[in-house]
């Protein structure tokens, strides 16, 4: 009897421990560990996830990692992706849903050398433009369609150079312009020896073709499970707390990112500079998707004439259910 009683007490203790165990959640980043994702690392470092009873694993991305493929294969609960890629994947059958939008503005640019003679988009015809692919090409293709420019080359169109995730083509004279982000590749060009006076930049935001970047996405079935919804609400609340802390303490946020960079490839100067630029993109967002920004993104992606990025207006591609519960 004593043995049975002792066993029962042990089982109760185990049960109590299980009840207190934090909920696991895996986040897949769109790219490598850097200040682009500072809010999540800050939330982890500062215990904001722990306060929400979450055990969050952050998985870095890279050139060979597509967030849409990771979530489709069950490798993550939440992924960070750009909306053009997410909506294109949804139209192809992957039921991704945007549950939060920490980034209010786009950081995407086309950066050109002034010595090519380019001063405005009217000078693009006949030029070679570096473009990222793997889902990142969609905003560019939409922009070219808006300008009425073929991407098949020739004097009346542009030649597209499939750009690696570096800026070598503009440094080596292989391209007149390359894709850059305000917070990353542009500064790589500067650090390589060119000055701001040597360059002309065209921000997608300024050209009226900006599409939403770095949203949080899950598969639809998670939103049908009350337990998963509760977990996502806590995750978004803690993540946005992390983002607002990062905005207010950019240097500290950059240091936290560096501490989490297992590759050791990032530098303090670059990450602090990046965090300063990232804070400009998250400013003004509490994590709630602005429907007007969504509509602009959809309109841009559908403005491709005979070759749009998406062929019809998506349905059910976003929800305010998570942010309403998390932030209000």
C-alpha positions in Angstrom: 0.0 0.0 0.0 2.9 2.4 0.9 4.5 1.6 -2.5 1.2 2.4 -4.3 0.8 5.6 -2.4 4.3 6.7 -3.1 3.8 5.9 -6.8 0.6 7.9 -6.8 2.4 10.9 -5.3 5.2 10.6 -7.9 2.6 10.6 -10.7 0.9 13.6 -9.3 4.2 15.4 -9.2 4.9 14.5 -12.7 1.5 15.7 -13.8 2.0 19.0 -12.0 5.4 19.4 -13.7 3.8 18.6 -17.1 1.1 21.2 -16.5 3.7 23.8 -15.9 5.8 23.0 -18.9 6.1 25.8 -21.4 4.5 25.3 -24.8 7.0 24.6 -27.6 6.9 26.8 -30.7 9.4 26.9 -33.6 9.9 30.0 -35.7 11.6 29.8 -39.0 13.5 33.0 -40.1 13.6 34.1 -43.7 17.3 34.7 -43.6 20.4 34.2 -41.4 20.6 35.5 -37.9 20.8 39.3 -38.1 19.1 42.5 -36.9 16.4 42.0 -39.4 15.0 39.6 -36.8 16.1 41.4 -33.7 12.6 41.6 -32.1 12.4 37.8 -31.8 15.9 37.4 -30.4 15.2 40.2 -27.9 11.9 38.6 -26.8 13.9 35.3 -26.3 16.8 37.0 -24.5 14.6 39.3 -22.3 12.3 36.4 -21.2 9.2 37.8 -22.9 8.4 34.4 -24.4 9.1 32.7 -21.0 6.6 35.2 -19.4 4.0 33.9 -21.9 4.8 30.3 -21.0 6.5 29.6 -24.3 9.6 27.7 -25.2 10.5 29.3 -28.5 13.1 27.8 -30.9 14.4 30.3 -33.6 15.7 28.6 -36.7 18.0 30.7 -38.9 17.4 30.7 -42.6 19.8 31.0 -45.5 20.1 30.9 -49.3 19.0 27.2 -49.5 16.1 27.5 -47.0 12.6 28.5 -48.2 10.2 29.3 -45.3 7.2 28.1 -47.3 8.9 24.6 -47.8 9.8 24.4 -44.1 6.3 25.1 -42.9 4.8 22.8 -45.5 7.0 20.0 -44.3 6.1 20.6 -40.6 9.5 22.0 -39.7 8.1 25.2 -38.1 4.9 26.5 -36.5 5.4 30.0 -37.7 7.5 31.4 -40.6 8.7 34.8 -41.5 8.2 35.6 -45.2 7.5 38.4 -47.6 3.8 38.6 -48.7 4.5 38.2 -52.5 6.1 34.8 -51.8 3.4 33.8 -49.3 0.5 34.7 -51.6 2.1 33.0 -54.6 2.5 29.9 -52.5 -1.1 30.1 -51.3 -2.3 30.3 -54.9 -0.4 27.2 -55.7 -2.1 25.3 -52.8 -0.2 26.0 -49.6 -2.7 27.5 -47.2 -0.6 30.2 -45.6 -2.2 32.9 -43.5 -0.7 36.1 -42.3 -1.3 36.4 -38.5 0.8 39.5 -37.8 2.7 42.2 -39.7 5.6 43.7 -37.6 7.1 45.4 -40.7 5.1 48.4 -41.8 7.4 49.6 -44.6 9.5 48.0 -47.3 13.2 48.0 -47.3 13.7 46.8 -50.8 15.6 48.9 -53.3 17.3 48.8 -56.7 20.8 50.3 -56.3 22.5 51.5 -59.5 25.9 53.0 -60.4 25.6 56.6 -61.5 28.3 56.1 -64.1 25.8 53.9 -66.0 23.8 57.0 -66.8 20.7 55.8 -64.9 18.9 58.7 -63.2 15.4 57.4 -63.2 13.4 54.2 -64.1 13.1 55.7 -67.7 16.7 54.8 -68.1 16.3 51.1 -67.3 15.7 49.9 -70.9 18.8 48.2 -72.3 20.3 47.8 -68.9 21.2 44.7 -66.8 19.5 44.5 -63.5 20.4 42.0 -60.7 17.4 40.3 -59.2 17.1 37.9 -56.3 15.0 34.8 -57.0 13.5 32.0 -54.8 10.3 34.1 -54.2 12.1 37.4 -53.9 11.7 38.2 -57.6 8.0 38.9 -57.4 8.1 42.6 -56.4 10.7 43.3 -59.1 8.6 41.5 -61.8 5.5 43.5 -60.8 7.5 46.7 -60.9 8.7 46.0 -64.4 5.2 45.2 -65.5 4.0 48.5 -64.1 6.7 50.2 -66.1 5.8 48.3 -69.2 9.3 46.8 -69.5 10.0 43.3 -70.8 12.4 41.2 -68.7 13.6 39.4 -71.7 16.4 41.9 -72.6 16.7 44.0 -75.7 16.8 47.7 -76.2 13.2 48.2 -75.1 13.5 45.9 -72.1 15.8 44.9 -69.3 18.2 42.0 -69.0 17.7 40.2 -65.7 20.8 38.8 -64.0 20.0 36.1 -61.5 21.7 37.7 -58.5 23.2 35.7 -55.7 22.7 36.9 -52.2 25.6 39.4 -52.5 26.4 42.5 -54.4 29.3 41.2 -56.5 27.6 42.0 -59.9 27.6 45.8 -59.3 31.1 45.7 -58.0 32.5 43.6 -60.8 30.6 45.5 -63.6 28.3 42.5 -64.4 25.1 44.5 -63.7 24.2 48.2 -63.9 21.9 47.8 -60.8 21.4 45.2 -58.1 18.7 44.3 -55.6 19.5 45.6 -52.2 17.8 46.2 -48.8 18.1 49.5 -47.1 19.4 47.7 -44.0 21.9 45.3 -45.6 23.2 45.0 -49.1 23.3 48.7 -49.8 25.8 49.0 -47.0 27.8 46.1 -48.3 28.3 48.2 -51.5 29.4 51.2 -49.4 31.8 49.0 -47.3 33.3 47.6 -50.6 34.5 51.1 -51.6 31.8 52.9 -53.5 30.3 56.0 -51.9 26.8 57.2 -51.7 27.7 59.8 -54.4 28.6 56.9 -56.8 25.1 55.4 -56.5 21.5 56.1 -57.2 18.8 54.2 -55.4 15.1 53.5 -56.2 13.1 52.4 -53.2 10.1 50.3 -54.0 8.2 52.3 -51.4 8.9 55.5 -53.3 8.0 54.0 -56.6 4.5 53.0 -55.4 5.2 49.2 -55.9 6.2 48.3 -52.3 4.9 45.0 -51.1 4.7 43.8 -47.5 7.8 42.2 -46.1 8.6 40.0 -43.0 5.1 39.0 -41.9 4.3 36.1 -39.6 2.6 33.2 -41.3 1.0 29.9 -40.3 -0.9 27.1 -42.0 -4.7 27.5 -41.9 -5.3 24.4 -39.8 -3.5 26.0 -36.8 -6.2 28.6 -36.7 -8.9 26.0 -36.3 -7.3 24.6 -33.1 -8.1 26.7 -30.0 -5.0 25.5 -28.2 -2.8 26.6 -31.2 -4.6 29.9 -31.4 -3.9 30.6 -27.7 -0.2 29.8 -28.3 0.0 32.0 -31.3 -1.6 34.9 -29.4 1.0 34.6 -26.7 3.8 34.4 -29.3 2.7 37.5 -31.2 2.2 39.5 -27.9 5.7 38.6 -26.7 7.3 39.1 -30.2 5.8 42.6 -30.5 7.1 43.4 -27.0 10.5 42.4 -28.3 10.2 44.5 -31.4 9.2 47.7 -29.5 12.1 47.1 -27.1 14.5 46.7 -30.0 13.3 49.9 -31.5 13.8 51.8 -28.2 17.2 50.1 -27.5 18.8 49.5 -31.0 22.4 49.0 -29.9 21.4 46.6 -27.1 19.2 44.7 -29.6 22.1 44.4 -32.0 24.3 43.0 -29.3 21.6 40.4 -28.5 21.6 39.4 -32.2 25.4 39.1 -32.2 25.2 36.8 -29.1 22.8 34.5 -31.0 24.9 34.4 -34.2 26.4 31.0 -34.0 28.3 31.5 -37.3 30.3 34.4 -35.9 30.0 36.0 -39.4 28.2 39.2 -38.3 30.0 42.3 -37.1 29.0 44.8 -34.4 29.2 47.8 -36.8 27.1 46.2 -39.4 24.4 44.9 -37.0 24.1 48.2 -35.2 23.7 50.0 -38.5 21.2 47.4 -39.7 19.2 47.7 -36.5 18.9 51.4 -37.0 17.5 50.9 -40.5 15.2 48.1 -39.4 13.7 50.3 -36.7 12.5 52.6 -39.5 10.6 49.7 -41.1 8.9 48.4 -37.9 8.1 51.9 -36.7 4.4 52.6 -36.8 3.3 49.0 -36.6 1.9 47.3 -33.5 1.9 44.0 -35.4 -1.6 44.4 -36.8 -1.8 44.1 -40.6 -3.1 47.2 -42.3 -5.7 46.1 -44.8 -4.8 49.0 -47.1 -1.2 47.8 -47.2 -2.5 44.3 -48.0 -4.7 45.6 -50.8 -1.8 47.6 -52.2 0.4 44.5 -52.2 -2.3 42.4 -53.9 -2.9 45.1 -56.5 0.8 45.3 -57.3 1.2 41.5 -57.6 -1.8 41.3 -60.0 -0.6 44.2 -62.2 1.5 41.9 -64.3 -0.6 42.0 -67.5 -0.4 38.5 -69.1 2.0 37.3 -66.4 0.9 38.4 -63.0 2.4 37.0 -59.8 -1.0 36.0 -58.6 -3.9 35.5 -61.0 -6.8 36.2 -58.6 -7.6 38.1 -55.4 -6.7 35.8 -52.5 -9.4 34.8 -50.0 -8.6 34.0 -46.3 -4.9 35.0 -46.7 -4.8 37.0 -43.5 -6.5 37.4 -40.2 -6.7 39.9 -37.4 -7.9 37.2 -34.9 -4.5 36.7 -33.4 -3.4 40.4 -33.1 -6.8 41.4 -31.8 -6.5 39.0 -29.0 -2.8 39.6 -28.4 -2.7 43.4 -28.6 -6.1 44.8 -27.5 
